[in-house]
Amino acid sequence: MSTTQVQPYLFFSGRCEEALEFYRTALGAQVDFMMRYSDNPDPMPPGRLPPGFENKVMHATFHVGGTTLMASDGCEESGKFEGFSLSLSLPTEAEANAAFTALSDGGKVTMPLSKTFWSPCFGMVQDRFGMGWMVTVEAA
């Protein structure tokens, strides 16, 4: 029997490989699969890809902890991550601090890590790719 799942699919507008490496370093992400547009057995229709995108990432699957995410460079040169954030739950404040610091590198802190009524440690950051992250430690 099949189980319904919803998984984030992130489009990095030409910076997918850089983003995957950043998340590998910052969060211990592991890339499970990566395919470039040039590997596609069916050629893209003329004009579909921006010039220089032939060797960009057509599809990647990666995971952070127990969560599977998918990513691509997309078919557009510009894109924004708006209207959502990824929530990263960690077991300890030390791990939350490490992840928050790593995600902040080249990004922008929108709410510093601090104690809240729902968490002993919560903060929000936009990473260098514009992806919003909510880093939290679950309350005991």
HELIX and SHEET records of a PDB file:
HELIX    1   1 CYS A   16  LEU A   27  1                                  12    
HELIX    2   2 TYR A   37  ASP A   39  5                                   3    
HELIX    3   3 GLU A   93  SER A  104  1                                  12    
SHEET    1   A 4 TYR A   9  PHE A  11  0                                        
SHEET    2   A 4 THR A  67  SER A  72  1                                        
SHEET    3   A 4 VAL A  57  VAL A  64 -1                                        
SHEET    4   A 4 GLN A  30  ARG A  36 -1                                        
SHEET    1   B 4 LEU A  86  LEU A  90  0                                        
SHEET    2   B 4 GLY A 132  VAL A 137  1                                        
SHEET    3   B 4 CYS A 121  GLN A 126 -1                                        
SHEET    4   B 4 LYS A 108  SER A 114 -1                                        
END                                                                             
